[in-house]
Every structure is written in structure tokens, then in C-alpha cells.
């Protein structure tokens, strides 16, 4: 429920209006309260006051609740509750059928604050469900376009890649806030399941690097869903704390793929960089953060739970870690593709320790130069070995 509600009361008895206001104040609810007692003032106040909720007596001398509700239904989208003395059962039923959200007797006004809280909680759930359904339709429409426009797998992968590329955050946003950075992205196939995402909110740069289940078309589909959901979580729900983003994303992925009984999910690391204080907040789902300080490389460990990946929803508590950095420090967000890659003279996986040792040698290099060195290192390490997974590495200088 909103922290501060604007409530319009349609009531011709001042004593009853004061009683309603008193009960709401006693509950601790924060609100602005306006009372009208006729049709003309009701319409004017709807337009000027823009209420979040309408409370109406069932009948006034020249106006009644059903007439007021008709105006609301035709021109506005505002919750409507009747607060009245006892009326007939037939009238109460007709009100509910007409769209009244709830019905409270004036003799039981102590129930009104709880009823309002329940109403807004249900409305919030309804809006979230509708929003997810819209998002689901968008994805399904995208998939239908892929199926309709492509007649073979190669064409499908090219089209999915174009859709995936269109959804990736434009690097111009990074140029606006940081001067030294790189993105090294090497999918196993034409398209992949690793993706990056970033957004500037207020004075923070929020960055995500994710490794989706599988690669190719399967991974790309999950990456598209992940990108759309992150946009919704941060830009529409205004959730910006890394751990809260992960918790919301975990539930959103479950809701999004529930009907398909999918076990797909992702490992992901999210950072929020305060562009003034240089404090980095981080939370990870199976993906760590590496910070290159002047004194050496620091690893921040993630929570050992993926996002999604289960048929039934399991809530995990992700933890936000705060890292103090200084100008010149560098952060690295990495999927596990390079760590699990076979190669070298012993034909073994690079592993985390091998990656850390390699990254540590780049300590005094500009990040643009680091990208070239990383690309050469990956190619030399792989040699003639097949690439086993998508590889994504992002480096940013604080």
C-alpha cells in the first residue's frame, strides 16, 4: 500500500465523516482526506484531488453510491468502498456485482483500516499478475515471430540473436559514467545464454552479469526473459539493492516459467556502484565478484543458490555485501565459461585459481588493453579444444 493515501469520502453527515477520519488516524494510516456530499463536487474533486480511494455512503439526498460508482467505472480506475448503515441484502449484492470493492458498516468502522490494507494488497498482487501476463505474452509473441520468420535452425538462431542483441543494454550508458571498461563476450554458438545488463539509477551504476541454463537458443531465451525482468524490477518497481533484485528476480523467473514446468534458471552477479563515494554493493547467486585493489585481488563470494531452476518455488536469502573501493580499483564480473574451459599444456580446466592468477597479471593495464590480452589468452588456452560454454567477462575501473 502507498505510504500516503489520498481518500475521497462521499458523505452528507459530517459526524460520520469525522468518525471515519478518526478511525483511520487511530490505525496509524497516513492519508489526506476530502469530503463531498453531491454529484458536482464529487466529479470536480475526482479530477482535481486525484484520489487513491473512494469511500461512499450508499445514499445521499441527491446522489447515491451506485451513481458514483458508474462515474468511476466509466472514467477512472480507483478502488471504491461503501461505508454505510445496514441496507438490504439485495442492495448489497447489487453493489458487489456493479464493482464495489468492499462493504463496511458504520457500526463496524474499526474494521475499515484493515479492509483498506487488504484491498490495496490484493490490488498490488493483481497488478503484478497482470504485468507478468503482459510480459509473458511479449515473450510468447517474440517466440512466435521466431517460429514464423525462420524455417530452419540457423535462421532461428540468427533471429534470436538479433532479438537478444536488441535487448542488451547499450554501452553508451557505460560511457556516460565510467571512462575505462571492457566487455568480452564469446558465445559457444551463434547465440548464447550469457548476458549482461546495466542501468544508471540516480547516482548509482547497476550492473548484472548472468549465466543462463544451457547455451544456444535455450540459453538465449532465458537471457531474453532475464533482461526483460531486470528492466521491470529496477525501472518499474524501483528495486535497486542487489540482494532485493535477486530475490525478486528469483520469484519472477519462477512465476514466468511456472506454466511450462521449466527447470531453467541462471547464476548471476549484481553490483551497484555509488559514483560519488565509490562504494560497491554486491550480491551474487553462484557468481562471485572480483575486485582489483592497489594491494591485490579480492574475491567476494556469492550465495550458493541459483536463480530459478526448480519446478517449485524456493525462497532464498541473498546477501548484499558492501565493498570499499578507491579511484583506480577495478571490478570483474565473470561467468563460469572461462573457468570451466579445457586447455593448456595439461588439457585441464583453467579453474578459479588459474583465472585469478591470470587476472592478477593485468593489474597495471588499462582495461581496453586488458580486453585484447584476455582475448589472446582465451584463444591460446583453448588451442584446438572445443569451447565448452559461453564466456563473458566484464571489467570496470572505479
NORMO-V637705 format. One record per backbone hydrogen bond with DSSP energy under -1.0 kcal/mol. NH is the residue of the N-H (numbers start at 1). CO is the residue of the C=O. E is the energy in kcal/mol with one decimal. If there is no record, write none. Layout:
{{NH/CO/E} {NH/CO/E}}
This chain:
{{5/30/-2.4} {7/32/-3.1} {8/53/-2.7} {9/34/-3.3} {10/55/-3.2} {11/36/-2.3} {17/13/-2.1} {18/14/-2.4} {19/15/-1.9} {20/16/-2.3} {21/17/-2.3} {22/18/-2.5} {23/19/-2.3} {24/20/-2.1} {25/21/-2.2} {26/22/-2.4} {27/23/-1.2} {28/25/-1.4} {29/24/-1.3} {32/5/-2.7} {34/7/-2.2} {36/9/-2.6} {42/38/-1.9} {43/39/-2.3} {44/40/-2.1} {45/41/-2.6} {46/42/-2.0} {47/43/-1.6} {48/44/-2.4} {49/45/-2.6} {52/6/-2.9} {53/6/-1.5} {54/79/-2.1} {55/8/-2.7} {56/81/-2.4} {57/10/-2.7} {60/63/-3.2} {65/58/-1.9} {68/64/-2.1} {69/65/-2.8} {70/66/-1.9} {71/67/-1.6} {72/68/-2.1} {73/69/-3.1} {74/70/-1.9} {75/71/-1.7} {76/72/-2.8} {81/54/-2.8} {82/102/-2.2} {83/56/-2.2} {84/104/-1.9} {92/88/-2.1} {93/89/-2.4} {94/90/-2.2} {95/91/-2.0} {96/92/-2.0} {97/93/-2.4} {98/94/-1.6} {100/95/-2.3} {101/80/-2.8} {104/82/-3.0} {106/84/-2.5} {108/105/-1.9} {111/108/-2.1} {112/109/-1.6} {115/111/-2.1} {116/112/-2.4} {117/113/-2.4} {118/114/-2.6} {119/115/-2.3} {120/116/-2.3} {121/117/-2.0} {122/118/-2.6} {123/119/-2.3} {124/120/-2.2} {125/121/-2.2} {126/122/-2.4} {127/123/-2.6} {128/124/-2.4} {129/125/-2.4} {130/126/-2.7} {131/127/-2.7} {132/128/-2.4} {133/129/-2.3} {134/130/-2.2} {135/131/-2.4} {136/132/-2.8} {137/133/-2.3} {138/134/-2.2} {139/135/-2.3} {140/136/-2.9} {141/137/-3.0} {142/138/-2.1} {143/139/-2.7} {144/140/-2.7} {145/141/-2.4} {146/142/-2.1} {147/143/-2.5} {148/144/-2.8} {149/145/-2.6} {150/146/-1.1} {156/152/-2.3} {157/153/-2.6} {158/154/-2.2} {159/155/-2.5} {160/156/-2.7} {161/157/-2.3} {162/158/-1.9} {163/159/-2.3} {164/160/-2.9} {165/161/-2.9} {166/162/-2.2} {167/163/-1.3} {168/164/-1.1} {173/170/-1.5} {175/171/-1.9} {176/172/-1.3} {177/174/-1.1} {178/174/-2.9} {182/395/-2.2} {184/393/-3.2} {186/391/-3.5} {195/210/-2.0} {197/208/-2.3} {199/206/-2.1} {201/204/-2.4} {204/201/-2.1} {205/273/-2.1} {206/199/-3.1} {207/271/-2.9} {208/197/-3.2} {209/269/-2.2} {210/195/-2.9} {211/267/-3.3} {212/193/-2.0} {213/265/-2.5} {220/216/-2.5} {221/217/-2.5} {222/218/-1.5} {223/219/-2.2} {224/220/-2.2} {225/221/-2.1} {226/222/-2.6} {227/223/-2.3} {228/224/-2.3} {229/225/-2.4} {230/226/-2.3} {231/227/-2.1} {232/228/-1.9} {233/229/-2.9} {234/230/-2.5} {235/231/-2.1} {236/232/-1.4} {237/232/-2.2} {239/233/-2.1} {245/241/-2.5} {246/242/-2.2} {247/243/-2.3} {248/244/-2.3} {249/245/-2.7} {250/246/-2.6} {251/247/-1.7} {252/248/-2.5} {253/249/-2.8} {254/250/-1.7} {255/251/-2.6} {256/252/-2.7} {257/253/-2.1} {261/258/-1.6} {262/257/-1.4} {266/307/-2.3} {267/211/-2.4} {268/285/-1.4} {269/209/-2.3} {270/283/-2.6} {271/207/-2.7} {272/281/-2.7} {273/205/-2.7} {274/279/-2.7} {275/203/-2.5} {278/274/-2.2} {280/323/-2.9} {281/272/-2.7} {282/321/-3.0} {283/270/-2.1} {285/268/-3.5} {286/303/-2.3} {289/300/-2.0} {290/332/-2.1} {291/298/-3.0} {292/330/-4.1} {293/296/-2.6} {298/291/-2.9} {300/289/-3.2} {303/284/-2.5} {305/303/-1.6} {307/266/-3.1} {309/264/-1.9} {321/282/-3.8} {323/280/-3.5} {329/326/-2.6} {330/292/-1.9} {331/396/-2.6} {332/290/-2.9} {333/394/-2.3} {335/392/-2.2} {340/336/-2.2} {343/348/-1.5} {344/381/-2.0} {347/344/-1.1} {348/343/-1.7} {350/341/-1.5} {351/339/-2.9} {355/351/-2.0} {356/352/-2.7} {357/353/-2.3} {358/354/-1.9} {359/355/-2.9} {360/356/-2.2} {361/358/-1.1} {362/359/-1.8} {363/360/-1.1} {365/362/-2.3} {370/366/-2.3} {371/367/-2.0} {372/368/-1.1} {373/369/-2.1} {374/370/-3.1} {375/371/-2.5} {376/372/-2.2} {377/373/-2.6} {378/374/-2.8} {379/375/-2.1} {380/376/-2.5} {381/377/-3.0} {382/378/-2.5} {383/379/-2.1} {385/382/-2.8} {391/186/-2.0} {393/184/-2.6} {394/333/-2.5} {395/182/-2.0} {396/331/-2.1} {397/180/-2.6} {398/329/-3.3}}
